[in-house]
Amino acid sequence: MPQSEPVSVTTLTVATLDQLRRNLPPLVFDSGTDPDSDTLAGAAEYLRHYHIERASLAAGVRHRMGRVSTNGYRIAAHYWLHPAPRGTVFVVHGYFDHVGLYGHLIRHLLAQELNVVAFDLPGHGLSDGERVTIASFDHYTEVLTGILARAAALPAPWHGVGQSTGGAILIKYLLDGEHLRPLERIALLAPLVHPRHWTLNRLVYLASHRWRKAIDRKFMINSGDPAFLDFVQRHDPLQERHIPLEWIGAMKHWAEALHRLPPSPHPVTLVQGDADTTLDWRYNLRLLGKKLPNMHLHLLPGAQHHLVNEAEAIRTRVFAALEF
């Protein structure tokens, strides 16, 4: 949500979200065929609550939302078409997030004359799947690959940007091998490898995952924008209050698998804040420097973890570093 605006005074109910989720039409990524989002029951309330309604976007932009069936999931997806695009950017959100929280980034990319494709990961937002968990990060990259295949008609060049877990998904996608239509530029925003205190947390996971399914979520101070922090904790009905240990296990396996993946010469932009208390970012940068030798690092003083929703002054520097 925009930092300059007060906390949303709209009320988005679970019933409205359930109605919208049920009524999402299949997307074919053709604006002439896909129905306008204005025609979907519940869409106006959803878009207004998260401040991504059409009135807040660039003039002439068309928006479509619906579902993509891929890899056994019904994935909620959106695309925004600029009237004169220079290319298309695929946005991959972080853990606990969903497309509705990425309005700042969506508006920035549209202002740069780029089309935007964004989707809710399995178990997040309006997508189906067990809430905020996954058996393997492989499933995330498979869903990304499925979205890319369905969006094949959207104009090149294609780029990708991922926040936190979204960054991990893009790294895995890149290092897994060749793709028929690769992403030309990739931007990683505080990508997830090891979280902070990972050695201790790993031991806790190993000791408890066989008899405990989840732990309570603690809302972190991961941004310098207090309005964002308040919105997520108190006004976002799509937030979950637990962390499944299955997801922690999948993250553990991802971090271990990264060591075995071959490096890639593909140029990558990585933006990291030095006030990030979510990640063990120093360790992560050392490892990613080996896996991505052509990485262009932007280390931002004072920036915390949720770079897409940082305070405006920092967020402006984050977006300037994207180089799309």
N, C-alpha and C positions, 0 to 999 in steps of 0.2 A: 504494500500500500504506500502511496506517496507520503514522504516524511512531512511535507508542508500541510497535509490535511489532518483534521482531527480523527480520532478513532471512529470507524464507521458507525453511524447511528442506525443503519439498516439492520434488520433481523433476518438472517438466513436460517431457515429451519431445516432440521434433518429430513422432515417430510418433503420439503421442496427439493432438496438434494437427491433424495431417493427417487422422486418423480423424474427429475432431470436425467439421472443415471439410467433409469428404465427406458426413457424415450430417446436416448441418443441414437441418431440414425447412423447407418454404415457410411463411412467416409471413403470416397474414391479420389480425393484430392483434385477435383475438377469443380471449380466454382460455378460452372454452368449447370452442374448436376447436383452437387451437394446443396442442401437447403440452407438458406440464410439463418444464422443463429437467432435472429429476431423471431423466427417462427416456432422455436422450441419452447415448450412449457417449462418454466423455471429458469430459463437461460438468462432472461433480463435481470432477475433477482441475483443470480449467481455472479454475473459480470459486474453488476453495480456494487455488490458487496465487496468484491475484490478490486474495484477501481480499474477494471480492464474493459469497461463498456466502450462502445464505439466513439462516443463523444470525447473520450480522453486520448484518442489515438490520432495519428496524422490524417490529414484530409485525403479522401479518396480510397482509404484502406478498406478492403473487404475481409470479413471474418467468417469462418466456418468452424463448427465444432461437431464432433460426433464420436463414433467408436471405430476402432480397427481391431478385427479379430486376428490375432497372431500368436503363435506358440502356446495355444491353449488359454489365452487371456482375452478378455474384452477390454481393450485399452482406450481410455478417453483421450482424444487428441484434438488439437486446434491447429488452424493455420490462418495466418494473416497475409494478405496479398497487397503489396505496395503497387500503386499504379504504374510505376516505371522502375522495376527492381534491378539492382546490380547483382543479384544472386539470392541465395536462400541459406538461412542459418537454422540449424537444428539445436534446440535448447533441451538439455537434460538436467533435471532438478536434483536436489539433494534429499537425503533421508528425512522423513517426516514432512517434506515439502509437497507442493503440487503446483500446477500451472498458475493458479490464482495468485500466488505470492510473487510472481515474476513480472509484474507490470512494469517496474522500472526498466528492466532489461528489454522487455518487448517494445516499449516506447522508444528506447534508445536505438534499437536495431532498425525499427521502422523509420526513424529520423535519419538513419544512414542509408536509406533507400534499399533496404533488404527485406525480402520475405522472411517470415518467421514460422517455423513449425515447432510446436511444443506438445508434450504428452505427459500424462500422469503415469509414473512407474507402477508396475503391479503392486497391489496392496496399498496404494496411495490415492488420494483425491477421489476422482470419480471412476477410476479403473477398478476392475474386480480383482480377486485374489485375496488370500488371507492378509489381514491388516498388518502393514509395515513389517513384513517378513518375506524371506525368500530362501529357498533351499540352497541356491548357488548364485553367485554373481553372473555365472554363465547365462542364466535366464534373463537378466537385465540386458546383456549385450545382444541376446537373440531377439528380444523385443525391439531394441534399437534397430537392428538389421531389418526386421520386419517392417518397421515404420519407414525406413529409407527405401525399401523396395516398393512400398505402396505409393510413395511420393515421387516416383521416378520422373513424372512429367514436369515437376517444378524446375524453374530455370537454374542453370549453373552460373557461376561456380557455387559449390556447396561448402559450407563451413559448419563447425560444431563448437558449442560452448557448454561446459558442464561445471556445476557448483558442487563441491564436496564429493558425495557419492556419485553424482553425475560426472564429475571429473574422473573418478575411478573407472566408471563405465566406458568413457571415451578412451582412456589409456588402454584398457583391456581390449576394446574394439580395435585400436591401432596396432597393438603388439600381437594380436592373435593372427595377423597375416594379411594377405592381399585381399582387396575388395573390388568388385566390378566397377563401382563408382565411388572412389575414396573421397573423404572430406579433405578439401584443399588446405584450409587453415583451421587449426584446433586451438581453442583457448580453455585452459584449465584454471578454475577459480578455487583455491584452497583444496586441491584434490585429496581425497581420502586414501591413505595407506595405513599408517598407524595412528590411532587416536592417542591423545595424551594419557600418560600412565598405563600404556598398553601392557607392559610386563605384569603389573599387578592385576589389571582387569582380565588378562588372559588366564591367570591362575584362578581367579574367581570363577570365570566361565568353566574351566576344566573341572573345578571342584563341584559345580552346581548344576551343569546343564542336563545331567541325566535324571534329576529329580525335580527340577523347577523349570517351568515353561517361560516365564517372563519376569522382568523386574520393573519397578515403577520408573517412569520417566521423570527426570528432573529438568525443568526448563532452564536452559543456560542463558547467561548474558553473553550472547555471541554477536552482538551488533551494537554500534554506538547510537542507534536510532531508538529511543525509548518508545516511540509510538508503534514501531514494528514489534518490539518485544511484547508490549501490552496486547496488541492485536492478536498475535499468535497464541498467547496464553489464555486470553479472556474472550476473544470475539471470533475465533475461527473454528467452526463446527467440524472441519475436516482434520483437525489435529487429534492424534492418539495420545493416550496417557500411559502407555506401557512400551517396553522394549522386549520383544521376543528373544529368547536366548538362541533360537535357531538363526536369527539374523546376525547375531554376534558371531556365531560359528561360521556363517557364510563369509562375513568380513574377515575372520581369521584365515580361512582358506584362500581368500583373495590375496591377502597380504603375503601369504606363503607362496602362492602360485606366481606372484609378480617376480620373485627372485629367479624363477626358472624360465621366464619368458625372454626371448632374445631382444636386444635393443633395436630401436627403430631410428633411422636417420631423418624421419619426417620432421620438419620444423614445427615446433609447438610453442605457444605463448603460455607461460604459467604466472599467475598473479597470486601472491601470498602475503598475508599480513603478519607483521612481527608481534602483534598483540593477540594472536589466535591462541586461545586456551582450550580449544576443542581437539586440536591435532598435535601430535609430536612433529611439528612442521620441520624442524631442523633435520631430524632423521629422514623424513620423507623427501626433502630436497636433495639430500646426499644420494639416496637410492635412485630417485627419478633423474638426477643428473647423469647417472650411469646408463639408465634405460633409454633416456631421451637426450643424446649428446648434443643435439641442435636446439635444445630448449632455450628460449629467451625468457629470463626470469625478471619479474618486476616484484621486488620486495618492498611493500608499502609500510612505512612507519605508522604505528598507531592503529592499523587496520585489524579488525577482529575476524571471526570466522565466516559469518554470513555476508560475503562480499556483495552479493546481489542486492542485499537490503541493508547495507551500511549507511551511516550518516552521509548526508548529501555530499559534503566536501570530499570524503574518501571515495564514495561511490562514483563521483565524476572522474577521479583518477583511475579507478578500476575499469570503467568503460572506455576511457581513452587508451588504455593498454591493449584493448582487444584486437586492434589492427585489422578489422574486417573492412 
